[in-house]
């Protein structure tokens, strides 16, 4: 019997590439799709020799077609860091709207189940803590983050519309801060920015007074949650993340200790609409998926640091800016 076949968009990105690995390991044939606007073929080059993997260099904001059966679709195509979506705001909006619309239509044609990757950014700068799936969010639609936040909120809305109107099998995951190997040092997010600065011998830049919080989930835990959600019967959004909360200043001190550097924290003005708190309530994932993170931050950071240390020098010096 032929293997089941899954289409993964954003396949050359951080999360997409790990999902390709997981589904091949689970015995699927994987079709990876990416326009490489932020993805990197190095993340999936180890898969090109496999008969179970094929790659389409394509922008899902345009018409999507793949020959043959498709059983599942995982839509992970989108810029996901502030540096990216501030640089390419129109493309960010298009992949969340047109791209999602195209893939939902494609899922109907193929009679495939589709999981869309939403984000904790749908909660904006939250007034509820920790954030539950019932919280509607506090988002500035015309602020600098609006192009990403509102693209994801629309993505959730059109996904639910396809489910209720067309009876399409849909799943929605809300991803909280995730880290691990294959993150880009130059993507502007706090963890790779801190490690990159430490490796370059620079002081670590904290925006604001450092009291804002984040909760970091290791990528293997996230992928497990995604896999379980796809296979579940639950159609409403599910938070997947690690509820172990830490302030940015404390996190900077952890990175300094991890890297053994002698840098200090320096403070700069907080960007507009930067969320003050970020912590998932994962009760729903625990109840419905029997999921919770297994890898603690100390262990995950060691693995991630070893990956960053192994990168070529040109990767290390390709970035010097961050906008949290």
N, C-alpha and C positions, 0 to 999 in steps of 0.2 A: 504494500500500500504506500502511495506517495506521501511524503512529509507534508504536514500543514505548512502554509506559506504566510509570512507576515511582512507587511510593508512598514518600514520605520523611516519617518521623515526626520530631517536633522541628523542623519546617521553618522556624519563625520564630526559631529559636535561632542562635547564632553559627555552628556547623558546618553545621547543617541548611540555613540560607539559602545558604551557599556551595555546598552540594551541589545545591540547586535550580537555581542559576545554571549549574553545570557540566553538569547533565543536559539542561537546555534547550538549552545551547550544542551539545551532542552530538546534538541532534535528537530527544530524547524528549519525550513528554507527561508532565508532572509533576503528581502529586497531592500537595499538601502537607497535613500534618495536625499540629495543635498545640493544646494546651489553654491556651496562653499564660500558664501559671503562672510561667514564667521567660522565655519567648520574647517577642519584640517584633515587632509587625506592620510596624514601620518597616524591618525587615531584608528584607522581601519585598514591600513596597508597589510597587516598580518592576515586579513580575511580574504584578500583578493585571490589567493591560491586555492581557496576552498570551493568545491562545486556547490555547496549549500548557500553561497553568497553571490549576489550580483548587485551592481551599483549603477544608479541612474544619476547623472549630473543634471539636475533639473530644479527649477523654481516652482514650488507648489502654488504660488500665486497665479500661475498660468495653468491652463488645462492639464489635468493629470491623467495619464494612461499607463497602465502596465498590462501586458498580455498575460493571459492565463488566470487561474484561480487565485484569489487572495482571501484568506480566512480572517485575518486580523490586521488592523491598521493602528499604529501608534504615532500620533502626530506630535512630534517634538521639534518641528522646524520653527525657530524664532530666535532673533537676538535675545539674549537673556541678561545682559549686563548693562548698567547705565552708560558706560562709555560707548557701547555699540548702539543702543537705541537712541541716544542723543545724536549720534553721528548719522544714523540712517533711520530717521523717524518714520518716513513714508513707507519704507520697506517693512518696518516693524508692524505698522498698522495693516498693511496689505496681507502679510502672512497670517496675522491673526484673524482677519476678516475674509478676504478673498481666498486665501489658502485653506482656511478651515471649511469654507463653503464648498470649495472644489473637492476636498477630501471626504466631506460628508456625502456629497453626491456620488462620488466614486465608491464609497462604502455601500450605498444603496444599490448601485449597479452590480457590485460584486457580492452583495448579500454578506458583507463582512461586519464583524463587530469592531468598533472604533473607540480607542481611548485617546482623549485629548489632554495635553499637558497644560494645566493652568498653574497658578502661582499664588503664593501668599500675598503678592502685590495687589491682588483683588481686594484685600482688606485695607490698602492704603496705609495711612498713619493711624493705627487703630485706636479707638476709644474703649475697646473691650480687650481684656487681657486675662488669660491667654485667649487666642483667637479660636472660636468654634466655627463650624461650617454654617451655622445659622446666622452668624454676624454678616451684615450686608456691606460693611466697609465704610471707610472715610477717605474718599479719593478725590483729588483735584483733577477734573477732566482736562483742563487747559494748562496745567503745570508741566514742567519738564518731564516728569514721569508718566504723564497722562497717556502718551502714545503707547506705552507698554501696558499700563494698568487697564486702560479702557479696551485695548485690543483683546486682552485676556478675558475681561468681563463680557465683551461681545461674543468671544469664542464660547464661553460657557452658555450664554443665552441661545445662540444658534444651535449648539449641540443639543440642548434640552428641547428646542423646538423641533428638530429632526426626530428626536425620540418620541415626543408626544404626538406630533402630526403624522409622521411617516412610520412610526413603530420601529425605527432603527435601533439596533443594539448599540448603546453608547455608554461610555464610562468617563468620568471626569476626576482627575487628580489635581489637588492643590499642593504644589511642591514648595517646601520651605528651604531655607539656605542649605545647600548641599555642596560637598567638597570631596576631593580625591584626585587620584592620578588622571591626567589628560585635561585638567583645567588649564586655561590659558593664563600665563603670567601677566599678560597685558589686557586682561578683560575688565579691569577696574574694580572687581569685587574685593572685599576687605581681606579675605584669607590669602589669595595669591599675591595681593598687593603687599601685605605685611611680609610674607616669606620672600618675595622678590626684593624688597628693600633690605631685608636682613642679609640676603645672599650678596647683594651689591655693596654692603657695608654702609647703607644709608640709615638715618634715623627713621623710625616708623611714624607715618602720618596718621593722626587721629583727627577726624572731623568733629567739631563740637567739643563738648567737655568730656567725651568718652563714656558718658553714663547711659547712652542708648544701648539697647540689648539686641543680641541675635542668638539664634539657636541653630547649631551646625549638625547636619546629618551626613554620615559617611555614605559614599555613593553605593556601596554594596547593599546597605540597608535600604536605601531608596529603591533600588532596582528590584529587590525582593518585594517591597510594598507595591510597586507598579505591576509586577507579575501576578501577585495575588488579587489585586483589584481587577485586572483584565479578566481573570478567570472567575471572578465572583459574579453574582447576579444583581449587584447594587448599582443603581443608575445615577444617584445623586453625588455631589462633590464629596471627596474624602481628603482630609489633610494627611499628608505624609511628611514627617519631619522628626527631628529629635527635640524633645521638650527641655533638654538640659540648657538652660539660659545662662548667658554670660554677658557682661558689659564689654564694649569695644576696648576700653582701656585695660581691663583684666585680660582680655584676649591678646592684646598687644604684648603684655608682660609674659603670657604663656609662650608666644612665638619667640620672644627674646631668649627665654629660658631654653626652649627647644633647640634653637639654632646655635646657642652658645656664643652669641655675639654680644658686643658691649654697647650697642646702640641704645638710644633713649626714645621715649615717645615725644613727639612734637604735635602741637595742636593748631588746627586751622578752622576757619568758619564752617559751620554746618550748612550743607547745600539745602536748597529749597525742597520742602516736602519729604525730607529724609525721615523714615519712620523711626519713632523713638523706642518702640518696643516690638519685638517679634518673637513669639513663642507659640507653637501649635498646641491646641488641645487635640490629642490623638485618641480620645475615647472611642470615636466611631471606628477608626482603623483597628483598634484593639478588639472591639466587640464583633465587627463584621468580618474582618480579615484575619483575626488572631495574629496581628502584626504589631511589633514594636521594635525599635532599634536595638541592635545587639553590640555594636562596636562603639566603645566610649571614645571621647574626644582625644584623650592621650594616645591611644593606639592608632586612631585614624590619622592624627596629625603626623605621627612618625612615618607612616606609610606615604603620606602625601609629600612630606619634606624630602624623603628619599627620592621620590619621583622628580621633584623640582631640581634637586641637586644633580640629577643625571642629565638634565637638558643641556643642549648646546649653549655656548656663551652668547650667541646672537639672540637667542630667545630671552635670556636674562636681561639683556640691555635694550630690548625692543620696547619696553614700557617705562614710563616715568610719571604717569598721571593716574589719578583715581577720582571717581565721583561716586560716593556710596549711595 
